Amino acid sequence: MRSWLTWDEPDQNVAVAQWRERDIRVVFPLPWAAVFGQRAMIVRAQERIRFLEGQTGRTVVPGSVLLAFSRHTPGPRVDPDVPQHLLPVTG
């Protein structure tokens, strides 16, 4: 985990996980990060990078900023903009 940094940017309402070796940042909704914490941010960031590189067959370049969640990710999805007790996201 030493290769990852995390921080909050409250003025933007986001939290950021940065993979230092590859200089890739993954941005999370701040409320989600506050609930799930640093460890979950790092795990989700790793999953997101693997997913994008696997789907495209390309390498994410240094300096890239990715969104942690996408409405286009296959499988069970979470819309971070909707409180989960209201409505599930349907495909």
GITADA-V719419 format. One record per helix or strand of 3 or more residues. SS is the DSSP state (alpha for helix, beta for strand). FROM is the first residue (numbers start at 1). LEN is the number of residues. If there is no record, write none. Layout:
# GITADA-V719419
ss:SS from:FROM len:LEN
ss:SS from:FROM len:LEN
This chain:
# GITADA-V719419
ss:beta from:4 len:6
ss:alpha from:10 len:3
ss:beta from:14 len:6
ss:beta from:24 len:6
ss:alpha from:30 len:27
ss:beta from:65 len:3
